[in-house]
Amino acid sequence: MAKKNVPYFDDFITMMESSCKAAEYLHTALVEFDPKTLDEHCAIMHQIENDEDTIKHDILERLVKEFITPIDREDIIEMANELDDVTDSIEDILIHIRMYNIKEIKEDALAYADIITRCCKNLLEAVKEFPNYQKSKTLKDKIIQINTIEEEGDRLYIKAVSDLFKHETDPVAIIAWNNVFDLLEDCCDSCEGVANTMEMVIMKNS
């Protein structure tokens, strides 16, 4: 039976807090975009991601030693991996904006950064409720909300890529931004992946 304030659930919350921090940092970096500061932004983002990796490794090391766990071991591993993927995907966006030498941020990318930030905030609320998954009256609604935000991201992705091929004339810019929009969409999918894993745990234990 799941209990509150056990290490794994606390670690999930801490990992998701890192993802929220990364999402907010990405949003700020894009809103206040300056190509000259990209190296510094990427270094800070990498530290956020590295700190989360440390928590993930701690989880896996604890699993090796512990016999009894609050949820199935494979579910703990899946949650840790899915949570790590969220921050990894956020970092990838900033890395590729630097790699592609992008000089100006498109409005659709700013809108996407807002969606990612909202998705992470809602996901944090769901992860905080997750320890009470067997009795919670709100967790399923929070998961539905995350799915709804992810669908908003899907619609924006279609619009952004369509507008890119309609209005952009520089073929290099088309390639670069098409890849960036793919990464932004991947980030929303990563958030949904965490929500799907929580939903799977609920179903397995119902």
Secondary structure, DSSP 8 states (H G I E B T S, - for coil): ---TT-HHHHHHHHHHHHHHHHHHHHHHHHHT--GGGHHHHHHHHHHHHHHHHHHHHHHHHHHHH-S--SS-HHHHHHHHHHHHHHHHHHHHHHHHHHHTT--S--HHHHHHHHHHHHHHHHHHHHHHHGGGTTT-SSHHHHHHHHHHHHHHHHHHHHHHHHHHHHH---HHHHHHHHHHHHHHHHHHHHHHHHHHHHHHHHHHT-
